[in-house]
Amino acid sequence: MALEIEVEPGEVGFDAARLNRIDEHFAKYVEAGKLPGWLALVSRHGKIAHLSTHGMRDIASGAPMQTDTLFRIYSMTKPVTSVAIMMLHEECAFELTDPVADFIPSFADLRVYRGGTARAPQTRPAGEDMRIWHLLTHTSGLTYPFHYLNPVDELYRRAGFEFGMAADLDLAGCCDAWASMPLLFDPGTAWNYSVATDVLGRIVEVASGQTLDEFFRTRIFEPLGMTDTGFAVDRANADRLATLYMADPQGKARPYPKHGKLHAAAFELPKALSGGGGLFSSAHDYHRFTQMLRREGELDGTRVLGSRTVRYMTRNHLPGGADLETLALGSFSEVANAGKGFGLGFAVIDDPLAAKVIGSRGELSWGGLASTVFWVDPAEDLTVLFLTQLMPSSTHPIRPQLHQLVYQSLVD
């Protein structure tokens, strides 16, 4: 479906000239070869006030970035999975305190890394069951292989999880593999970005009796009119799919080395459906998703979640009200850590002063590996979406700069 500007910026509190600084600034990224192309969308009070594209979705062919371009949204899949879990929670499929092992038996009798190498790790029994809320808040003790911070990360790589899911396993098999490896810490005692949301995807399957793609399609995407979103791209839409790029040592965009293989795989449903990073989507569709969040679970008469559930999800759930700077292991590039907590599937600004950002307490956000990002600011009744295809997301300060540019344009 087509996207278009729905309101003059001044009618919803923006200075139009200031808002255009978004385009002027990020156009320089394209001209300098740092980004292939991008799409930016800013909405207030439910109306799109700014929508722009610049550059290419594929540099080699000269195909321009367009408002209907399809993107790999990677970790922006996580909020969708978190919404799915909370839909089932509302139906009393489980309590947030239920052990993960109640749904995935291999998660019983977990062990925690305490020393040694990946070849000879030393472990001890976990002091706490892993529970569903641990997965939602990334306090589970699981990890990602790309962190390169701990021997446990290496164990994941050795098991075939270098980039994405292990090729020969379905989602159930992936979960069993992760359960067989030690945790980084006792659940609930620290924060580490991990495959936790992929495990949540498996719980969605077990609790609902549907595959993850079926649940997403029938319970979220179709009701919200998200016709472009899924774990594979329809071949009829092949020319809309943006090419994936990777930064070279100078920070310039170059085609991802395995793009050909990755592109071919985009049109086939993967064996393991990744609730942590497997979706493709469009600006139209993800804008629909952010509007549902802005409206506390409802859009155009369709209610996905109760309003109190969304309010609960978007509070800081980290133990003791800690922020990510305090609780996160190592460095983490998706968000600046100070002043930001984590809810049930989203980063949440607890203290804009500590975060050193112009923004609002209660703003929820997340981004993806290919430098995509969204946020919803309930206090300003604002949603923002930025889509591009450059890995990794830490290459350029796109997210803080976008944040600055959006808020300096609000003048009401």
Secondary structure, DSSP 8 states (H G I E B T S, - for coil): ------S-GGGGTB-HHHHTHHHHHHHHHHHTTS-SEEEEEEEETTEEEEEEEEEEEETTTTEE--TT-EEE-GGGGHHHHHHHHHHHHHTTS--TTSBGGGTSGGGSS-EEEEEE-SSSEEEEE-SS--BHHHHHHT-SS---GGG-SSHHHHHHHHTT-SSSS-TT--HHHHHHHHHTS-BSS-TTSSB---THHHHHHHHHHHHHSS-HHHHIIIIIIHHHT-TT-BSS--GGGGGGB---EEE-TTS-EEE-TTHHHHHHHTTS--SS--TTT--EEEHHHHHHHHHHHHTTSEETTEESS-HHHHHHHTS--SGGG--HHHHBSS--SSS--TTEEE-SSSEEES-HHHHTSS--TT-EEEE-TTS-EEEEETTTTEEEEEE--EE-TTSS-HHHHHHHHHHHTB--
